[in-house]
Amino acid sequence: MAFGPPSPSEALVTGQARGVHPLSSRTLSQLSAAVSTPRYDRSRVRVGIVHLGVGGFHRSHQAMYLDRLMEAGQALDWGICGVGVLPGDRAMAEAMAAQDCLYTLVVTHPDGFLGARVVGSMVEYLLAPDDPEAVVERMADPAVRIVSLTVTEGGYNVSPVTGAFDADEPGVVADLRPGAAPRTSFGLVTEALVRRRERGIAPFTVMSCDNIPGNGDVARGSFAAFAALRDPELGEWVDREVAFPNSMVDRITPATTDVHRAELRRRFGVTDRWPVVCEPWTQWVLEERFVTGRPPLEDVGVQVVDDVEPYELMKLRLLNGSHQAMGYLGALAGHTFMHEVCQDPLFRRFLHGYMDEEATPTLPPVPGIDLDSYKADLIGRFANPNMRDTLARLCAESSDRIPKFLLPVLRANLASGEEIRCSVAVLAGWARYAEGVDDAGRPIQVVDPLRDRLVAAALRQDEDPLAFVSDRELFGDLVDDARFAATYREVLGLLRSRGTRAALEDVLRSP
C-alpha cells in the first residue's frame, strides 16, 4: 500500500472495518490484526537507557532495535527513558504521555506496501525544562548503564573547522554558573556523572547516534571539555573513565506530517499523535566499547565491531553526501521530494558522478561491504516514491552538515589531484540556494542556525563570487586553493546565469 486511496480489499485488511482507536496501553488489544503490537509484558520492562533527543530517527532506529530484542524475550532491563532537552520538545512529551510512550512505526516499501508496528521499548519520557532534577536523578540511577544521544550534528557545540568546544555558547555559560539548574545536554549529563561518582556508582556509557565522523570521539571531546570548565580534574575523569563508543547509523526517516497521521488512521484504524514513517533499510554499526554492559544488539542485526570508521566514512560520504548533492540542486531545479530528484535521469547521472568519481576514491576498504552494491541500493532507496522525503529536510541545518559530509571528500580530492567538479557543484548549489529563490524565481526558505550570515554572503555574490566560501569558520582555507577557487567560480557562474540543469550538463560533460 502507498499513501493514497485504498482498494476495498485493502480497507478490510488494514482494519478499517474494526473502527479507529487512539493509541495507548489500554487499546493495544483492540487494534487491527494488521498492526503488529508488543507481545512482551511492558510492565516488566525496566529503564536501562536514557536517550536525549527523542525524534523520528531514534524511534525508527535505536528504539526499534530494543523493541526487537524485547519481542524475542531479551533485554527487558534495557528499557528506554526518553528525554526532551529543549522547550520545543513539549509536543513530543505530550504525545508520549497521552500514549503511554507507545508509537506506531510505519515501514513504507518501494512497491507501496506498508507495515505497521507499535513499538513498546520506551517506557518513560521526561521533559528537562520542566524538571531537570528528575532527568539528572534518572541518569544517576545505577540501573541506567547507557545514556544515548541524537542531538543533531550541531548539538555537540564544536567548531566545524577546528573541532574546539564553544565555551561561550549561552546555554553552556548558564549551566556553568554555581547552583544553576542544568538545561543543556552537557549540564544534565555531567551533573549525573558527578552524582554517580560521589555515590560510588560506575559511570554510564555515553553513546552518540548522530551522523558525525567519529561521533563517540566528538562526544568525548565535548562532554570532557564541558566537565573541565566546571572542574579541570572532573574533565580528566570524564575523558578517562567514561566510555564513548563510535557508531554508524542509517535509516531514512522523513519528518512526520499530518498526511502520515491521517493515512495511519484511515488504513490501520490507529490514531497516533506522532507516528514514525521510515524505509525498510536499516543499519547500525557499533563499536565494542562499554563500561557497564550493553544489550545483545548483535542478536537483532547490529554489527558490533572493533573499528567503525570504514563503515562510517562510507555512509557519511556516500549516503549523507548524496543527500546534500540532491538537496540544493534539486530544489533549485524545482523538485520537492528526494524521489523526484532520483528519478530524474540528469540528477541520477550527477549522483553517480559524485559517488563513483569523487566519494568512492576517498574511502578505505569496508569489511564485508561491496561498494558497488551499496551504491546501487542507495539509488533504489532514494527513489522510493512512498517515502516522500522532502528536499527541504535535506537542505536544513546545512552549516552543520556540509563540513562533515562533503568537505572531507572535496579536500581529499584536492590533495590527491583527483576530480572535484561534482563536489564543487554541490557547494556552489548551496551558495545559490542561500540566495533564497529557485531557478524559476520561486522563494526558498533557508533553514539554518547561521541563516542570516549565509544569506548575506550569498547576496554579495554579484560583486564577489567567492563571498560565500570565504567564511573561514565554515570552510577554513579552502578558498585559498587556486584549483578549487577557479572551478567554484565557473560552476557558480553557470548556476546563476544558465540555471541548474544546464550547469549540471556542463559539469558532467567536462573531463
N, C-alpha and C positions, 0 to 999 in steps of 0.2 A: 504493500500500500504506500502511496505517496501522500503528501499533504494536499489533498484535493477531495472532490466528492467521491464517496464510496459507492460501490455497487450494492444492490440489495443483499447479496450473499455476504459481502464484507460487513455490512451493518450487523448481521446476525453473529458472525464470527467475532467481531470486536466488542460485542456485549451491549450494543445499544438497546437491545430488547430488555435488558435487565435493569435499565434506569441509570441514573447518574448519582455518584456518591462522592462527597467530599473526602479527601484522603485523610485518614487518621488510623491509629491503632484499632479503634472500635469498628471501623468499616472494612478492614482488610478482608474479612471472611465474606463480605458482600460483593466484592469486586468480580468482574467477569473472569472466567477461566482463561481468557486470552491474555490476562495480565499476570505475570509471574510475581509471587509475593514470598516474603521470607518464611521458610519452614522451621527456622530455628526460633527458640524462645527468647525474644528480646529482653524479657525481664531478667534473664541470666547474664546478659552482656554487661561487662564492667569496663569503665573507661581506662584505657592504657595509652591512648594517644590524644594529645591536644593539638588541634590544627588551627593555625592562624591564617585567615583569609579564605573563607568558605565561599567559593564562587562555582560557576559551572564546571570548570575543569577539574577541580578537586573532587566534585561529586560524580563526574563521569569517569574518573581515573582511580585515584588512591582509595576513595571510599568504596568504589565498585570492587576493587581487588579484595578489600577486607570483607565485604559482603559475600564474595565468592568463597572465601575461607570459612566464614561462619556457616554458610549453606552446606559446606562439607563437614560440619561438626567440629571445626577448629577455631582457635583464636577468639573465643568468647571473652577473654580477658584483654583484648585489644580493641575494644570499642572506642569510638571517636567522640571527643567533646569538641565541637566547632566553636570558634571564637571570631566574632566580628570586632576588628580593631578600630574601624573608622565610624564616625557618626552615620555615614551613608549606608552602613550595614544594618540599619534598623529594620528595613523592609525584609531582609533575609531572616533576622531574628524573629520577626512577627510571623513569617511564613513557617519557620521551623517550630515555633511554639504552638501554632494552630494545628500542625500536622504531626505532632509528637516526633519531630525530626525525621519523618519519612518524606520521601520524594520519589517521583517516577523518572526513571532513566529510559528514554526512548531512543533506540538504535535504528537509524534510517539507512537502509541498504540502497545501492545504486539501482536495483530493479524495482524500487518502490515499496518493498516490504518493510513494515515497521514492527519492531519487537519492543514490548513494554515490560519493565521490571521495576517493582517497588524495592528500593534499597533501604536496608534497615541498620547499617553498621554505625550510623551516627545516632547516639542516644542522648546527647545533651548539647545545648547551644547557649553560649554566654555572650553578652554584648559588653565589651570592655569599657566603652564610655559611660555606661550606666553603673558598672560595678567592677572596677579594676581589681579590687581586693579579691573578689571571688575568682577572677581569672588567675591571679598570681597564686592563690591557695590551691586551685585545681592543679596547676603545674607543679606546685611544691609537694603534692601528694605522692608518696612513694610508689603508688600503683601506676603512676604515669611514667613511662620509660622512653617515650618519644614525643618531641614537640616538632610538628611538621609545618611547612610554610608554603603557601602560594600567595605571595605578596606583590607580584609582578616584578618585571625587570628593574623598575625604578625603586622598589621597596627596600633596597639594601643601602641606599643613601651613599653611593660611591660615585666618584668622577668617572665618566666613560673613557677618559683618556688616561688618567693617572692611576685610577683604582683607589684613590685615597678617600677615606671616610670623611664626610662633611660634618665637622663638629659644630658648625654654625647654623645648621638646619633648625628652624624654630622649635619643632617638636622635640628634638634632641636636647636643645638648650633648656626647654621647660622641664624635661624629665630629669635633668641633672641637678635641678635646684633641690636643696635639702628639704626633705619631707614631702616632695611633690608626689601626687598620685600618678603613676606611670600611665602614659597614653599612647606611646609608640610600641611597636613590637620589641624594640631594643630594651626599653624600660621594663616592660612586662616580663620578658624572658630573663633578663639579668636579675631582677628582683627575686624571681622564683628560684634561680640558681643560688643566689645568696642565701635564701632561707633554707634550701636543701643542704647547703654546705654547713650552715650554723647548726642544723639538726642532725648532722652526721648521715645524711642520705646521699647516695651516689647521684651524680648529675645525670640528667636525661640526655639522650641524643637529639641534636637539632638537625632535622632532615629537610633540606630545601628541595622543593619540587618545581622550581621556576626555571624558565628557559634562559639560562645563563651559562656560558662556558665555565666549568669548574664551580658549579653553584654551591657545593659544600665548602669549597675553599673561600669563595666570596663571602658566604655566610659567616665562616670562622673569622675572617678579617673584620667584618662589620661588627659582629657581636663582641669580639675581643677588644676592638677599638673603643666601642661604647663603654664596656666594662672598665677599660683602662682610664677613660675620662672620669669615671666615678672613683676609681681607686687603682693605681698602677699595678699593685700586687694582684688585685682581682682580675685585671685584664690578662696577666700572665697565667693565672689559674684557669681561666676560661680557655685560653689558647692551648694549654697543656692537657687539661683533664676532660674537656667536653668533646665528644665525637661529632664531626660534621661530614657525613658521607656525601660524596658526589652522586648525582643521578642524572639519567636522561629520561625524559617523559614525553609521551606522544599520543595524542588523540585529538582530532579536530572536533571542537566543541563550540558551535556558534552561540551567540547570546540568545537567551530565551526571549521569545516575543509573545504577544497576545495571540497571534496565529497558532503558535505551538500549543498554548493553553486551550484554545478553542478546539483544535483538532484532537487533542488528547481526550477532551470531554466528549466530543462527538463520536470518535472512533472506539474509545475504550470505556466510556462511561465513568471517567475519573476527573474530578475537579481538583486540580493541584495548583496551588498558588505559584509554585516555582519549579516546574519540571525541568529536566535537562535533556537536550537533544544532542546526539553525537553520532559519529560514523562507526562502522563495525571495527575498524582497525584500532588496536591499542598496543602500546609497547611501554615497558618500564625496565630500564637497566639501572641497577642499584649497586653501589659499592659496598662490599662487606666490611663495614666499619661502624660498629655499635658497641656502646659501653655496658648497657644493661639489658641486652637481649632484643629480639625483634620477632615479629610474626613469621611463620614459614611461608613467605611470599612466593618462593620458588615453586610451591605446590600449585599455584594458580597462574603460572606463566610468567612471573617476573624473572628476568635474568639477573642473578646475583653474581657479580664478577669482582675481580681484583682491581681492574682498571677500566673506568667508564669513558675515558677521554676519546678513544676512537669512535665509539657509538655516538657520543655527544657531538663531536665535530661533524659527523655525518648528518645528524639530524638538524643541527643549527645551520649548517651551510647549505644543505640541500632543501630540506623542508621549510625552515623558517626564512632562509634566504630567498627561496622561491616565492613565499608569501609576499615578501617585500617587492620582488620583481613583478608580481601580478598586480599588487595593490595600487600604487600611484599611477603607473602607466595604463592599467585597465580602467581606472576611474577617469583619467584624462580623456580616454577614447570613448567614454560614455557608457561603459559597463557598470553594473550594480553589484553583481554576485560573482563569487570566485568561479563557479562552474561555467558561467558565460565566458569568462576570460579563457579558461582552459579548453573550451570547445571551439574557440576562435583559432583557425589554422595559423594565422600570423603570430599570435601570442604563444601557441604551442611550440612553434619553431624557436621563438625567443627563449622560452623556458628551457628547451633542450640545449640551446646555445649556452645559456648561463650554466646549467647543471653540468653538461658534458665537457665544455671547453674551458670553463673557468673555476667552478666549485670543485669538481671531482679531482683535478690535478693537485689540489691543495690538501687532500685527505690522506692520512696514513691508512694502511690496511686495516680493515674492520673484521675481527674474527667472526667467522660463521655467516657473514653477510655477502651476498652477491650484489654489488652496487648497481649493475645494470637492471636487475630485477627490482631492487629497491626504488630506483628512479621511475621505472615503469609503473610500479604500484602507486607512487606519488601522483603521477599524472592521472591515473584512474581515480584516486581519492579526491583530488582537486576537482575532477569533472563530475562528481556525484551531484546530479541536479536536485536531489531531495534534501541536501544539507542546507541550501540557501544561505551559505555563509557570506556575509556582506564584505565588500571591499573596504567599506568604512571601518569595520573592525580591524582589518589587516593594516590599515593606514594609521590607526590611532597610536599614540604614545611612540611615535617614530624615533624621537631623540633617545629613547631607551633601547630601541630595537636595532636600528641601523648600525650603531657602533659595535654591537655584539654579533650580529648575523651576517652583515655584508662587508663591513670594512676589513675584517681579517682576510677574506677572500681577495679583496682588491689589493691590499698591502702585500700579500704573499705573491701575487702575480706580478706586481710592480717590481718586487725584489728579484724574481726569477726571470723577468723579461717575457713572461707569457701574456696571453690575451687578456684584455681588460675592458673591451668595449661594452659588453653586456652589463657588467657591474657598474661601469660609469653611467650607462643609460638609466639604471635604477636610481642612482644617486641624483642624476640630473632630473629624473622624473619626480623625485621627492621635492627638489627645489622648485620645479614648475608647479607641482601640486600645491605647494605652500603659497603660491600667488593667489589662490582662492577661487579660481574659475577653471572649468574644463575646456576642452578644445572648441566646444560649441558655445562657450560663454556662460554656461550654467554655473551657479555658485557652488563652491565646495566648502564644507565646514571642516576646518582644520582642528583636530583634537590632539592636543599635546601639552605637557606641562610647560614647555618653552614656546608656546604658540606665538606670543607677541614678538618675541625675539626672532623666531624663524620667519614669520610673515614679513616683518620689517626688512630682514635681509633679502628675502625673495623679491620684494618690491623695489629693491635697488639694482636688480639685475640688468635693467636697461643701460644704466651708466657703468656698472661693474659686473660683468658676467661671473666673476669669481666671488661675489659678495657672500653668497650662501655658504660656500665651502671654506670661507676664510675664518670661520668660527673655530678657533683653536681648542676651545674647551670640548667641542664635539669631534673635530676632525684632526686634531693635532697638527702635524706639519705636512699633511697630505697636499695642501695647496702649493707647497714648495717644490713638489716633484714635477719637472717640466713635462714629462710624457703624460702624466695624469692631467695637468692643467690644460694642455693643448687638446687632449681628447674630450675633456669635460666641456671646454668652450665650444667645440664643434658640435657635440651632441645636444647640449642645451640650446644652442642656436637653432638646430634643426627642430627640436621640440617646440620652440617658441615661434618659429617662422613658418614651418610647414605642417605642424601637428604631429601627434604621436604615431599614427600609423605610418606616415611617410618617413618619420625619423627611424622607426624600428626597421623598416625595409632597408634603409641605408646602412644601419648598424649591422644587419645580417648579411648585406652584400659585401661589406668591407672585409679584407683579409684579417 
